Amino acid sequence: MAQKQHDYVPRKDVEFNNWFRNLLDYVARKTGGASPEWDHILQRNLDELAAAFVDWYANYEPTLHMHTPAQTTAKKDARARAEGVIRPFVKRFLHFDPVTNADRVNMALPIHDDIHTNHEVVEEEVEFNLIIRGIRVIHVDFWILGATGKAKPHNYDGAVIVWDVLDAPPSHPSALRRHIMASRTPFTLEFPEVERGKTVYVALCWQNGRGITGRWSDIKIAIVP
């Protein structure tokens, strides 16, 4: 299978092995010590990445010498498992601050263009909570999925919030008729007295500076206070 033109993961196994090892070592240095530079990656996340490398290398190393077709197949399967861990890890933890473009260069990852000249796809996802505090209002507290801070993605407009008070759960966020762009978190939704005690359904997605939106979050529910 041909490598994707803009795929950051090396195609050749020897290059992939060296690249993966460097990525793991770099992340470990940035997250280690008494005062880590990166505190948004938990130990269990790093352990999962490290375990993926151990699994990969255990199946890759035998193919460096005389080996069987079965060992070749095992190596290919291990690589697929490794990429299944690496790609979500990079997307979740290495696409936003405190990771810098210089860090991404050191890890041989794509750098971010500050003016988003090529940002045709919104990769970040939204996580959020619905907080009840007051009468007829619900606060939507949102952030980048996987981040510890509440900053929106760099140069993004903010999060699109859609919501509606319905008698039955909607099948998709597109069924929610009320919407607004929230540039800051938390955002307050206000409701009329007649909707108190009813169920509101809420979903969010990020929108970048070009007006391109990302993947919708799960739909969450709350009772209008």
PyMOL commands that place a pseudoatom at each C-alpha (Angstrom):
pseudoatom trace, name=CA, resn=MET, resi=1, chain=A, elem=C, hetatm=0, pos=[0.000, 0.000, 0.000]
pseudoatom trace, name=CA, resn=ALA, resi=2, chain=A, elem=C, hetatm=0, pos=[1.386, 3.409, -0.940]
pseudoatom trace, name=CA, resn=GLN, resi=3, chain=A, elem=C, hetatm=0, pos=[2.198, 5.818, 1.865]
pseudoatom trace, name=CA, resn=LYS, resi=4, chain=A, elem=C, hetatm=0, pos=[-0.087, 8.793, 2.208]
pseudoatom trace, name=CA, resn=GLN, resi=5, chain=A, elem=C, hetatm=0, pos=[1.531, 11.895, 0.804]
pseudoatom trace, name=CA, resn=HIS, resi=6, chain=A, elem=C, hetatm=0, pos=[1.416, 13.838, 4.063]
pseudoatom trace, name=CA, resn=ASP, resi=7, chain=A, elem=C, hetatm=0, pos=[1.660, 10.909, 6.479]
pseudoatom trace, name=CA, resn=TYR, resi=8, chain=A, elem=C, hetatm=0, pos=[4.106, 11.722, 9.262]
pseudoatom trace, name=CA, resn=VAL, resi=9, chain=A, elem=C, hetatm=0, pos=[4.661, 8.061, 10.158]
pseudoatom trace, name=CA, resn=PRO, resi=10, chain=A, elem=C, hetatm=0, pos=[7.706, 6.676, 8.289]
pseudoatom trace, name=CA, resn=ARG, resi=11, chain=A, elem=C, hetatm=0, pos=[6.913, 3.905, 5.812]
pseudoatom trace, name=CA, resn=LYS, resi=12, chain=A, elem=C, hetatm=0, pos=[10.073, 1.803, 6.122]
pseudoatom trace, name=CA, resn=ASP, resi=13, chain=A, elem=C, hetatm=0, pos=[10.278, -0.346, 9.242]
pseudoatom trace, name=CA, resn=VAL, resi=14, chain=A, elem=C, hetatm=0, pos=[13.833, 0.670, 10.177]
pseudoatom trace, name=CA, resn=GLU, resi=15, chain=A, elem=C, hetatm=0, pos=[12.887, 4.355, 9.931]
pseudoatom trace, name=CA, resn=PHE, resi=16, chain=A, elem=C, hetatm=0, pos=[9.646, 3.739, 11.813]
pseudoatom trace, name=CA, resn=ASN, resi=17, chain=A, elem=C, hetatm=0, pos=[11.536, 1.993, 14.609]
pseudoatom trace, name=CA, resn=ASN, resi=18, chain=A, elem=C, hetatm=0, pos=[14.008, 4.860, 15.045]
pseudoatom trace, name=CA, resn=TRP, resi=19, chain=A, elem=C, hetatm=0, pos=[11.258, 7.471, 14.785]
pseudoatom trace, name=CA, resn=PHE, resi=20, chain=A, elem=C, hetatm=0, pos=[9.041, 5.695, 17.321]
pseudoatom trace, name=CA, resn=ARG, resi=21, chain=A, elem=C, hetatm=0, pos=[11.925, 5.296, 19.770]
pseudoatom trace, name=CA, resn=ASN, resi=22, chain=A, elem=C, hetatm=0, pos=[12.792, 9.003, 19.480]
pseudoatom trace, name=CA, resn=LEU, resi=23, chain=A, elem=C, hetatm=0, pos=[9.140, 10.005, 19.958]
pseudoatom trace, name=CA, resn=LEU, resi=24, chain=A, elem=C, hetatm=0, pos=[8.841, 7.887, 23.090]
pseudoatom trace, name=CA, resn=ASP, resi=25, chain=A, elem=C, hetatm=0, pos=[12.148, 9.096, 24.542]
pseudoatom trace, name=CA, resn=TYR, resi=26, chain=A, elem=C, hetatm=0, pos=[11.301, 12.744, 23.849]
pseudoatom trace, name=CA, resn=VAL, resi=27, chain=A, elem=C, hetatm=0, pos=[7.871, 12.538, 25.453]
pseudoatom trace, name=CA, resn=ALA, resi=28, chain=A, elem=C, hetatm=0, pos=[9.350, 10.700, 28.454]
pseudoatom trace, name=CA, resn=ARG, resi=29, chain=A, elem=C, hetatm=0, pos=[11.933, 13.467, 28.971]
pseudoatom trace, name=CA, resn=LYS, resi=30, chain=A, elem=C, hetatm=0, pos=[9.317, 16.206, 28.758]
pseudoatom trace, name=CA, resn=THR, resi=31, chain=A, elem=C, hetatm=0, pos=[6.953, 14.484, 31.193]
pseudoatom trace, name=CA, resn=GLY, resi=32, chain=A, elem=C, hetatm=0, pos=[9.559, 13.170, 33.647]
pseudoatom trace, name=CA, resn=GLY, resi=33, chain=A, elem=C, hetatm=0, pos=[11.277, 14.647, 36.675]
pseudoatom trace, name=CA, resn=ALA, resi=34, chain=A, elem=C, hetatm=0, pos=[10.016, 16.583, 39.687]
pseudoatom trace, name=CA, resn=SER, resi=35, chain=A, elem=C, hetatm=0, pos=[8.898, 19.545, 37.557]
pseudoatom trace, name=CA, resn=PRO, resi=36, chain=A, elem=C, hetatm=0, pos=[7.860, 18.198, 34.156]
pseudoatom trace, name=CA, resn=GLU, resi=37, chain=A, elem=C, hetatm=0, pos=[7.580, 20.628, 31.241]
pseudoatom trace, name=CA, resn=TRP, resi=38, chain=A, elem=C, hetatm=0, pos=[4.455, 18.802, 30.084]
pseudoatom trace, name=CA, resn=ASP, resi=39, chain=A, elem=C, hetatm=0, pos=[1.880, 17.945, 32.720]
pseudoatom trace, name=CA, resn=HIS, resi=40, chain=A, elem=C, hetatm=0, pos=[-1.057, 17.162, 30.426]
pseudoatom trace, name=CA, resn=ILE, resi=41, chain=A, elem=C, hetatm=0, pos=[0.081, 13.583, 29.726]
pseudoatom trace, name=CA, resn=LEU, resi=42, chain=A, elem=C, hetatm=0, pos=[-0.679, 11.150, 32.524]
pseudoatom trace, name=CA, resn=GLN, resi=43, chain=A, elem=C, hetatm=0, pos=[1.657, 8.301, 33.439]
pseudoatom trace, name=CA, resn=ARG, resi=44, chain=A, elem=C, hetatm=0, pos=[-0.844, 5.723, 32.211]
pseudoatom trace, name=CA, resn=ASN, resi=45, chain=A, elem=C, hetatm=0, pos=[-0.872, 7.409, 28.781]
pseudoatom trace, name=CA, resn=LEU, resi=46, chain=A, elem=C, hetatm=0, pos=[2.928, 7.271, 28.611]
pseudoatom trace, name=CA, resn=ASP, resi=47, chain=A, elem=C, hetatm=0, pos=[2.880, 3.660, 29.820]
pseudoatom trace, name=CA, resn=GLU, resi=48, chain=A, elem=C, hetatm=0, pos=[0.505, 2.739, 26.996]
pseudoatom trace, name=CA, resn=LEU, resi=49, chain=A, elem=C, hetatm=0, pos=[2.828, 4.331, 24.435]
pseudoatom trace, name=CA, resn=ALA, resi=50, chain=A, elem=C, hetatm=0, pos=[5.857, 2.581, 25.948]
pseudoatom trace, name=CA, resn=ALA, resi=51, chain=A, elem=C, hetatm=0, pos=[4.063, -0.774, 25.936]
pseudoatom trace, name=CA, resn=ALA, resi=52, chain=A, elem=C, hetatm=0, pos=[3.255, -0.280, 22.252]
pseudoatom trace, name=CA, resn=PHE, resi=53, chain=A, elem=C, hetatm=0, pos=[6.957, 0.214, 21.514]
pseudoatom trace, name=CA, resn=VAL, resi=54, chain=A, elem=C, hetatm=0, pos=[7.948, -2.863, 23.507]
pseudoatom trace, name=CA, resn=ASP, resi=55, chain=A, elem=C, hetatm=0, pos=[5.368, -4.922, 21.606]
pseudoatom trace, name=CA, resn=TRP, resi=56, chain=A, elem=C, hetatm=0, pos=[6.537, -3.518, 18.275]
pseudoatom trace, name=CA, resn=TYR, resi=57, chain=A, elem=C, hetatm=0, pos=[10.238, -4.085, 18.904]
pseudoatom trace, name=CA, resn=ALA, resi=58, chain=A, elem=C, hetatm=0, pos=[9.711, -7.602, 20.235]
pseudoatom trace, name=CA, resn=ASN, resi=59, chain=A, elem=C, hetatm=0, pos=[8.193, -8.533, 16.886]
pseudoatom trace, name=CA, resn=TYR, resi=60, chain=A, elem=C, hetatm=0, pos=[10.437, -6.338, 14.735]
pseudoatom trace, name=CA, resn=GLU, resi=61, chain=A, elem=C, hetatm=0, pos=[13.819, -7.462, 16.117]
pseudoatom trace, name=CA, resn=PRO, resi=62, chain=A, elem=C, hetatm=0, pos=[13.523, -11.111, 14.924]
pseudoatom trace, name=CA, resn=THR, resi=63, chain=A, elem=C, hetatm=0, pos=[13.013, -9.902, 11.340]
pseudoatom trace, name=CA, resn=LEU, resi=64, chain=A, elem=C, hetatm=0, pos=[16.438, -8.223, 11.334]
pseudoatom trace, name=CA, resn=HIS, resi=65, chain=A, elem=C, hetatm=0, pos=[17.971, -11.691, 10.791]
pseudoatom trace, name=CA, resn=MET, resi=66, chain=A, elem=C, hetatm=0, pos=[16.901, -14.846, 9.004]
pseudoatom trace, name=CA, resn=HIS, resi=67, chain=A, elem=C, hetatm=0, pos=[13.228, -15.171, 9.780]
pseudoatom trace, name=CA, resn=THR, resi=68, chain=A, elem=C, hetatm=0, pos=[10.076, -17.012, 8.842]
pseudoatom trace, name=CA, resn=PRO, resi=69, chain=A, elem=C, hetatm=0, pos=[6.966, -15.765, 7.003]
pseudoatom trace, name=CA, resn=ALA, resi=70, chain=A, elem=C, hetatm=0, pos=[5.104, -16.098, 10.299]
pseudoatom trace, name=CA, resn=GLN, resi=71, chain=A, elem=C, hetatm=0, pos=[7.549, -13.683, 11.935]
pseudoatom trace, name=CA, resn=THR, resi=72, chain=A, elem=C, hetatm=0, pos=[7.030, -11.226, 9.093]
pseudoatom trace, name=CA, resn=THR, resi=73, chain=A, elem=C, hetatm=0, pos=[3.291, -11.401, 9.636]
pseudoatom trace, name=CA, resn=ALA, resi=74, chain=A, elem=C, hetatm=0, pos=[3.736, -10.923, 13.391]
pseudoatom trace, name=CA, resn=LYS, resi=75, chain=A, elem=C, hetatm=0, pos=[5.862, -7.835, 12.735]
pseudoatom trace, name=CA, resn=LYS, resi=76, chain=A, elem=C, hetatm=0, pos=[3.221, -6.341, 10.428]
pseudoatom trace, name=CA, resn=ASP, resi=77, chain=A, elem=C, hetatm=0, pos=[0.497, -6.994, 13.006]
pseudoatom trace, name=CA, resn=ALA, resi=78, chain=A, elem=C, hetatm=0, pos=[2.630, -5.408, 15.750]
pseudoatom trace, name=CA, resn=ARG, resi=79, chain=A, elem=C, hetatm=0, pos=[3.214, -2.340, 13.615]
pseudoatom trace, name=CA, resn=ALA, resi=80, chain=A, elem=C, hetatm=0, pos=[-0.526, -1.960, 13.026]
pseudoatom trace, name=CA, resn=ARG, resi=81, chain=A, elem=C, hetatm=0, pos=[-1.110, -2.185, 16.786]
pseudoatom trace, name=CA, resn=ALA, resi=82, chain=A, elem=C, hetatm=0, pos=[1.631, 0.376, 17.417]
pseudoatom trace, name=CA, resn=GLU, resi=83, chain=A, elem=C, hetatm=0, pos=[0.192, 2.869, 14.942]
pseudoatom trace, name=CA, resn=GLY, resi=84, chain=A, elem=C, hetatm=0, pos=[-3.199, 2.299, 16.545]
pseudoatom trace, name=CA, resn=VAL, resi=85, chain=A, elem=C, hetatm=0, pos=[-1.709, 3.717, 19.763]
pseudoatom trace, name=CA, resn=ILE, resi=86, chain=A, elem=C, hetatm=0, pos=[0.601, 6.349, 18.266]
pseudoatom trace, name=CA, resn=ARG, resi=87, chain=A, elem=C, hetatm=0, pos=[-1.855, 8.210, 16.067]
pseudoatom trace, name=CA, resn=PRO, resi=88, chain=A, elem=C, hetatm=0, pos=[-4.502, 8.833, 18.768]
pseudoatom trace, name=CA, resn=PHE, resi=89, chain=A, elem=C, hetatm=0, pos=[-1.725, 9.748, 21.213]
pseudoatom trace, name=CA, resn=VAL, resi=90, chain=A, elem=C, hetatm=0, pos=[-0.275, 12.356, 18.833]
pseudoatom trace, name=CA, resn=LYS, resi=91, chain=A, elem=C, hetatm=0, pos=[-3.734, 13.747, 18.067]
pseudoatom trace, name=CA, resn=ARG, resi=92, chain=A, elem=C, hetatm=0, pos=[-4.759, 13.906, 21.719]
pseudoatom trace, name=CA, resn=PHE, resi=93, chain=A, elem=C, hetatm=0, pos=[-1.577, 15.191, 23.355]
pseudoatom trace, name=CA, resn=LEU, resi=94, chain=A, elem=C, hetatm=0, pos=[0.890, 16.660, 20.837]
pseudoatom trace, name=CA, resn=HIS, resi=95, chain=A, elem=C, hetatm=0, pos=[-1.228, 18.975, 18.687]
pseudoatom trace, name=CA, resn=PHE, resi=96, chain=A, elem=C, hetatm=0, pos=[-1.610, 21.813, 21.185]
pseudoatom trace, name=CA, resn=ASP, resi=97, chain=A, elem=C, hetatm=0, pos=[0.181, 23.791, 23.916]
pseudoatom trace, name=CA, resn=PRO, resi=98, chain=A, elem=C, hetatm=0, pos=[2.360, 23.270, 25.871]
pseudoatom trace, name=CA, resn=VAL, resi=99, chain=A, elem=C, hetatm=0, pos=[3.854, 21.299, 22.954]
pseudoatom trace, name=CA, resn=THR, resi=100, chain=A, elem=C, hetatm=0, pos=[5.504, 23.778, 20.586]
pseudoatom trace, name=CA, resn=ASN, resi=101, chain=A, elem=C, hetatm=0, pos=[6.397, 23.657, 16.918]
pseudoatom trace, name=CA, resn=ALA, resi=102, chain=A, elem=C, hetatm=0, pos=[10.035, 23.236, 17.968]
pseudoatom trace, name=CA, resn=ASP, resi=103, chain=A, elem=C, hetatm=0, pos=[9.011, 20.162, 19.959]
pseudoatom trace, name=CA, resn=ARG, resi=104, chain=A, elem=C, hetatm=0, pos=[7.154, 18.796, 16.957]
pseudoatom trace, name=CA, resn=VAL, resi=105, chain=A, elem=C, hetatm=0, pos=[10.235, 19.287, 14.771]
pseudoatom trace, name=CA, resn=ASN, resi=106, chain=A, elem=C, hetatm=0, pos=[12.287, 17.351, 17.330]
pseudoatom trace, name=CA, resn=MET, resi=107, chain=A, elem=C, hetatm=0, pos=[9.737, 14.533, 17.214]
pseudoatom trace, name=CA, resn=ALA, resi=108, chain=A, elem=C, hetatm=0, pos=[9.474, 14.662, 13.395]
pseudoatom trace, name=CA, resn=LEU, resi=109, chain=A, elem=C, hetatm=0, pos=[5.794, 15.571, 13.579]
pseudoatom trace, name=CA, resn=PRO, resi=110, chain=A, elem=C, hetatm=0, pos=[3.979, 18.069, 11.326]
pseudoatom trace, name=CA, resn=ILE, resi=111, chain=A, elem=C, hetatm=0, pos=[4.324, 21.627, 12.578]
pseudoatom trace, name=CA, resn=HIS, resi=112, chain=A, elem=C, hetatm=0, pos=[1.384, 23.968, 12.962]
pseudoatom trace, name=CA, resn=ASP, resi=113, chain=A, elem=C, hetatm=0, pos=[1.044, 26.928, 10.641]
pseudoatom trace, name=CA, resn=ASP, resi=114, chain=A, elem=C, hetatm=0, pos=[-0.030, 29.847, 12.848]
pseudoatom trace, name=CA, resn=ILE, resi=115, chain=A, elem=C, hetatm=0, pos=[-2.188, 31.293, 10.071]
pseudoatom trace, name=CA, resn=HIS, resi=116, chain=A, elem=C, hetatm=0, pos=[-3.627, 27.867, 9.278]
pseudoatom trace, name=CA, resn=THR, resi=117, chain=A, elem=C, hetatm=0, pos=[-2.963, 28.126, 5.558]
pseudoatom trace, name=CA, resn=ASN, resi=118, chain=A, elem=C, hetatm=0, pos=[-3.424, 24.381, 5.224]
pseudoatom trace, name=CA, resn=HIS, resi=119, chain=A, elem=C, hetatm=0, pos=[-5.862, 23.833, 8.073]
pseudoatom trace, name=CA, resn=GLU, resi=120, chain=A, elem=C, hetatm=0, pos=[-8.744, 22.427, 6.063]
pseudoatom trace, name=CA, resn=VAL, resi=121, chain=A, elem=C, hetatm=0, pos=[-9.556, 19.779, 8.658]
pseudoatom trace, name=CA, resn=VAL, resi=122, chain=A, elem=C, hetatm=0, pos=[-10.349, 20.378, 12.334]
pseudoatom trace, name=CA, resn=GLU, resi=123, chain=A, elem=C, hetatm=0, pos=[-8.748, 17.489, 14.201]
pseudoatom trace, name=CA, resn=GLU, resi=124, chain=A, elem=C, hetatm=0, pos=[-9.340, 18.649, 17.775]
pseudoatom trace, name=CA, resn=GLU, resi=125, chain=A, elem=C, hetatm=0, pos=[-12.409, 17.368, 19.621]
pseudoatom trace, name=CA, resn=VAL, resi=126, chain=A, elem=C, hetatm=0, pos=[-14.415, 18.948, 22.429]
pseudoatom trace, name=CA, resn=GLU, resi=127, chain=A, elem=C, hetatm=0, pos=[-14.995, 17.634, 25.926]
pseudoatom trace, name=CA, resn=PHE, resi=128, chain=A, elem=C, hetatm=0, pos=[-17.482, 19.418, 28.168]
pseudoatom trace, name=CA, resn=ASN, resi=129, chain=A, elem=C, hetatm=0, pos=[-19.526, 19.347, 31.343]
pseudoatom trace, name=CA, resn=LEU, resi=130, chain=A, elem=C, hetatm=0, pos=[-22.972, 20.715, 32.023]
pseudoatom trace, name=CA, resn=ILE, resi=131, chain=A, elem=C, hetatm=0, pos=[-23.016, 22.534, 35.364]
pseudoatom trace, name=CA, resn=ILE, resi=132, chain=A, elem=C, hetatm=0, pos=[-26.212, 23.426, 37.213]
pseudoatom trace, name=CA, resn=ARG, resi=133, chain=A, elem=C, hetatm=0, pos=[-25.766, 26.648, 39.130]
pseudoatom trace, name=CA, resn=GLY, resi=134, chain=A, elem=C, hetatm=0, pos=[-28.812, 28.877, 39.455]
pseudoatom trace, name=CA, resn=ILE, resi=135, chain=A, elem=C, hetatm=0, pos=[-32.389, 28.901, 38.166]
pseudoatom trace, name=CA, resn=ARG, resi=136, chain=A, elem=C, hetatm=0, pos=[-33.153, 28.520, 34.430]
pseudoatom trace, name=CA, resn=VAL, resi=137, chain=A, elem=C, hetatm=0, pos=[-29.455, 28.511, 33.517]
pseudoatom trace, name=CA, resn=ILE, resi=138, chain=A, elem=C, hetatm=0, pos=[-26.951, 25.768, 32.634]
pseudoatom trace, name=CA, resn=HIS, resi=139, chain=A, elem=C, hetatm=0, pos=[-23.235, 26.474, 32.322]
pseudoatom trace, name=CA, resn=VAL, resi=140, chain=A, elem=C, hetatm=0, pos=[-21.360, 24.693, 29.532]
pseudoatom trace, name=CA, resn=ASP, resi=141, chain=A, elem=C, hetatm=0, pos=[-17.724, 24.225, 30.596]
pseudoatom trace, name=CA, resn=PHE, resi=142, chain=A, elem=C, hetatm=0, pos=[-15.687, 23.031, 27.591]
pseudoatom trace, name=CA, resn=TRP, resi=143, chain=A, elem=C, hetatm=0, pos=[-12.072, 22.312, 26.634]
pseudoatom trace, name=CA, resn=ILE, resi=144, chain=A, elem=C, hetatm=0, pos=[-9.941, 20.370, 24.145]
pseudoatom trace, name=CA, resn=LEU, resi=145, chain=A, elem=C, hetatm=0, pos=[-10.345, 16.632, 24.584]
pseudoatom trace, name=CA, resn=GLY, resi=146, chain=A, elem=C, hetatm=0, pos=[-7.256, 15.384, 26.425]
pseudoatom trace, name=CA, resn=ALA, resi=147, chain=A, elem=C, hetatm=0, pos=[-6.073, 18.823, 27.589]
pseudoatom trace, name=CA, resn=THR, resi=148, chain=A, elem=C, hetatm=0, pos=[-5.729, 19.864, 31.206]
pseudoatom trace, name=CA, resn=GLY, resi=149, chain=A, elem=C, hetatm=0, pos=[-6.231, 23.575, 30.498]
pseudoatom trace, name=CA, resn=LYS, resi=150, chain=A, elem=C, hetatm=0, pos=[-9.318, 25.313, 29.165]
pseudoatom trace, name=CA, resn=ALA, resi=151, chain=A, elem=C, hetatm=0, pos=[-7.735, 27.269, 26.282]
pseudoatom trace, name=CA, resn=LYS, resi=152, chain=A, elem=C, hetatm=0, pos=[-9.380, 26.881, 22.893]
pseudoatom trace, name=CA, resn=PRO, resi=153, chain=A, elem=C, hetatm=0, pos=[-7.201, 25.713, 19.974]
pseudoatom trace, name=CA, resn=HIS, resi=154, chain=A, elem=C, hetatm=0, pos=[-4.869, 28.431, 18.655]
pseudoatom trace, name=CA, resn=ASN, resi=155, chain=A, elem=C, hetatm=0, pos=[-6.502, 30.789, 16.120]
pseudoatom trace, name=CA, resn=TYR, resi=156, chain=A, elem=C, hetatm=0, pos=[-9.903, 29.081, 16.444]
pseudoatom trace, name=CA, resn=ASP, resi=157, chain=A, elem=C, hetatm=0, pos=[-13.165, 31.014, 16.657]
pseudoatom trace, name=CA, resn=GLY, resi=158, chain=A, elem=C, hetatm=0, pos=[-14.338, 28.828, 19.498]
pseudoatom trace, name=CA, resn=ALA, resi=159, chain=A, elem=C, hetatm=0, pos=[-16.852, 26.040, 20.043]
pseudoatom trace, name=CA, resn=VAL, resi=160, chain=A, elem=C, hetatm=0, pos=[-20.189, 25.709, 18.310]
pseudoatom trace, name=CA, resn=ILE, resi=161, chain=A, elem=C, hetatm=0, pos=[-22.836, 24.812, 20.891]
pseudoatom trace, name=CA, resn=VAL, resi=162, chain=A, elem=C, hetatm=0, pos=[-26.112, 23.273, 19.757]
pseudoatom trace, name=CA, resn=TRP, resi=163, chain=A, elem=C, hetatm=0, pos=[-28.934, 22.457, 22.138]
pseudoatom trace, name=CA, resn=ASP, resi=164, chain=A, elem=C, hetatm=0, pos=[-32.654, 21.882, 22.349]
pseudoatom trace, name=CA, resn=VAL, resi=165, chain=A, elem=C, hetatm=0, pos=[-35.372, 20.917, 24.811]
pseudoatom trace, name=CA, resn=LEU, resi=166, chain=A, elem=C, hetatm=0, pos=[-36.971, 17.756, 23.433]
pseudoatom trace, name=CA, resn=ASP, resi=167, chain=A, elem=C, hetatm=0, pos=[-39.341, 14.997, 24.504]
pseudoatom trace, name=CA, resn=ALA, resi=168, chain=A, elem=C, hetatm=0, pos=[-37.092, 12.259, 23.093]
pseudoatom trace, name=CA, resn=PRO, resi=169, chain=A, elem=C, hetatm=0, pos=[-33.334, 11.892, 22.500]
pseudoatom trace, name=CA, resn=PRO, resi=170, chain=A, elem=C, hetatm=0, pos=[-32.174, 13.182, 19.088]
pseudoatom trace, name=CA, resn=SER, resi=171, chain=A, elem=C, hetatm=0, pos=[-30.404, 10.831, 16.704]
pseudoatom trace, name=CA, resn=HIS, resi=172, chain=A, elem=C, hetatm=0, pos=[-27.731, 13.387, 15.782]
pseudoatom trace, name=CA, resn=PRO, resi=173, chain=A, elem=C, hetatm=0, pos=[-26.593, 16.883, 16.884]
pseudoatom trace, name=CA, resn=SER, resi=174, chain=A, elem=C, hetatm=0, pos=[-28.006, 18.272, 13.613]
pseudoatom trace, name=CA, resn=ALA, resi=175, chain=A, elem=C, hetatm=0, pos=[-31.462, 17.713, 15.119]
pseudoatom trace, name=CA, resn=LEU, resi=176, chain=A, elem=C, hetatm=0, pos=[-30.719, 20.301, 17.841]
pseudoatom trace, name=CA, resn=ARG, resi=177, chain=A, elem=C, hetatm=0, pos=[-32.185, 23.576, 16.582]
pseudoatom trace, name=CA, resn=ARG, resi=178, chain=A, elem=C, hetatm=0, pos=[-30.622, 26.193, 18.873]
pseudoatom trace, name=CA, resn=HIS, resi=179, chain=A, elem=C, hetatm=0, pos=[-27.001, 27.100, 18.281]
pseudoatom trace, name=CA, resn=ILE, resi=180, chain=A, elem=C, hetatm=0, pos=[-24.380, 29.698, 19.120]
pseudoatom trace, name=CA, resn=MET, resi=181, chain=A, elem=C, hetatm=0, pos=[-20.649, 30.283, 18.800]
pseudoatom trace, name=CA, resn=ALA, resi=182, chain=A, elem=C, hetatm=0, pos=[-18.953, 30.364, 22.203]
pseudoatom trace, name=CA, resn=SER, resi=183, chain=A, elem=C, hetatm=0, pos=[-15.526, 31.975, 22.155]
pseudoatom trace, name=CA, resn=ARG, resi=184, chain=A, elem=C, hetatm=0, pos=[-14.927, 31.472, 25.888]
pseudoatom trace, name=CA, resn=THR, resi=185, chain=A, elem=C, hetatm=0, pos=[-15.653, 28.866, 28.487]
pseudoatom trace, name=CA, resn=PRO, resi=186, chain=A, elem=C, hetatm=0, pos=[-17.858, 28.472, 30.417]
pseudoatom trace, name=CA, resn=PHE, resi=187, chain=A, elem=C, hetatm=0, pos=[-20.844, 29.591, 28.352]
pseudoatom trace, name=CA, resn=THR, resi=188, chain=A, elem=C, hetatm=0, pos=[-24.239, 30.109, 29.966]
pseudoatom trace, name=CA, resn=LEU, resi=189, chain=A, elem=C, hetatm=0, pos=[-27.423, 28.758, 28.397]
pseudoatom trace, name=CA, resn=GLU, resi=190, chain=A, elem=C, hetatm=0, pos=[-30.588, 30.500, 29.567]
pseudoatom trace, name=CA, resn=PHE, resi=191, chain=A, elem=C, hetatm=0, pos=[-34.087, 29.006, 29.479]
pseudoatom trace, name=CA, resn=PRO, resi=192, chain=A, elem=C, hetatm=0, pos=[-37.638, 30.355, 29.857]
pseudoatom trace, name=CA, resn=GLU, resi=193, chain=A, elem=C, hetatm=0, pos=[-39.725, 29.451, 32.889]
pseudoatom trace, name=CA, resn=VAL, resi=194, chain=A, elem=C, hetatm=0, pos=[-41.914, 27.137, 30.818]
pseudoatom trace, name=CA, resn=GLU, resi=195, chain=A, elem=C, hetatm=0, pos=[-38.935, 24.827, 30.166]
pseudoatom trace, name=CA, resn=ARG, resi=196, chain=A, elem=C, hetatm=0, pos=[-37.997, 24.269, 33.808]
pseudoatom trace, name=CA, resn=GLY, resi=197, chain=A, elem=C, hetatm=0, pos=[-37.972, 20.555, 34.663]
pseudoatom trace, name=CA, resn=LYS, resi=198, chain=A, elem=C, hetatm=0, pos=[-37.620, 19.486, 31.029]
pseudoatom trace, name=CA, resn=THR, resi=199, chain=A, elem=C, hetatm=0, pos=[-34.686, 17.697, 29.409]
pseudoatom trace, name=CA, resn=VAL, resi=200, chain=A, elem=C, hetatm=0, pos=[-32.176, 19.649, 27.347]
pseudoatom trace, name=CA, resn=TYR, resi=201, chain=A, elem=C, hetatm=0, pos=[-29.770, 17.939, 24.948]
pseudoatom trace, name=CA, resn=VAL, resi=202, chain=A, elem=C, hetatm=0, pos=[-26.393, 19.581, 24.217]
pseudoatom trace, name=CA, resn=ALA, resi=203, chain=A, elem=C, hetatm=0, pos=[-23.483, 18.893, 21.829]
pseudoatom trace, name=CA, resn=LEU, resi=204, chain=A, elem=C, hetatm=0, pos=[-20.368, 20.840, 20.797]
pseudoatom trace, name=CA, resn=CYS, resi=205, chain=A, elem=C, hetatm=0, pos=[-17.689, 20.944, 18.120]
pseudoatom trace, name=CA, resn=TRP, resi=206, chain=A, elem=C, hetatm=0, pos=[-14.712, 23.220, 17.459]
pseudoatom trace, name=CA, resn=GLN, resi=207, chain=A, elem=C, hetatm=0, pos=[-14.691, 25.789, 14.653]
pseudoatom trace, name=CA, resn=ASN, resi=208, chain=A, elem=C, hetatm=0, pos=[-11.417, 27.125, 13.278]
pseudoatom trace, name=CA, resn=GLY, resi=209, chain=A, elem=C, hetatm=0, pos=[-10.637, 30.577, 11.876]
pseudoatom trace, name=CA, resn=ARG, resi=210, chain=A, elem=C, hetatm=0, pos=[-11.786, 29.505, 8.415]
pseudoatom trace, name=CA, resn=GLY, resi=211, chain=A, elem=C, hetatm=0, pos=[-15.216, 28.542, 9.661]
pseudoatom trace, name=CA, resn=ILE, resi=212, chain=A, elem=C, hetatm=0, pos=[-14.491, 24.817, 9.340]
pseudoatom trace, name=CA, resn=THR, resi=213, chain=A, elem=C, hetatm=0, pos=[-16.033, 22.704, 12.062]
pseudoatom trace, name=CA, resn=GLY, resi=214, chain=A, elem=C, hetatm=0, pos=[-14.751, 19.489, 13.599]
pseudoatom trace, name=CA, resn=ARG, resi=215, chain=A, elem=C, hetatm=0, pos=[-16.294, 16.300, 14.882]
pseudoatom trace, name=CA, resn=TRP, resi=216, chain=A, elem=C, hetatm=0, pos=[-19.330, 16.573, 17.137]
pseudoatom trace, name=CA, resn=SER, resi=217, chain=A, elem=C, hetatm=0, pos=[-19.027, 15.553, 20.751]
pseudoatom trace, name=CA, resn=ASP, resi=218, chain=A, elem=C, hetatm=0, pos=[-21.356, 13.060, 22.336]
pseudoatom trace, name=CA, resn=ILE, resi=219, chain=A, elem=C, hetatm=0, pos=[-24.777, 14.482, 23.145]
pseudoatom trace, name=CA, resn=LYS, resi=220, chain=A, elem=C, hetatm=0, pos=[-25.150, 15.169, 26.857]
pseudoatom trace, name=CA, resn=ILE, resi=221, chain=A, elem=C, hetatm=0, pos=[-28.353, 15.842, 28.780]
pseudoatom trace, name=CA, resn=ALA, resi=222, chain=A, elem=C, hetatm=0, pos=[-29.430, 17.887, 31.785]
pseudoatom trace, name=CA, resn=ILE, resi=223, chain=A, elem=C, hetatm=0, pos=[-32.682, 18.876, 33.445]
pseudoatom trace, name=CA, resn=VAL, resi=224, chain=A, elem=C, hetatm=0, pos=[-33.423, 22.596, 33.171]
pseudoatom trace, name=CA, resn=PRO, resi=225, chain=A, elem=C, hetatm=0, pos=[-33.317, 23.879, 36.764]
for i in range(1, 225): cmd.bond("trace and resi %d" % i, "trace and resi %d" % (i + 1))
show_as sticks, trace
zoom trace
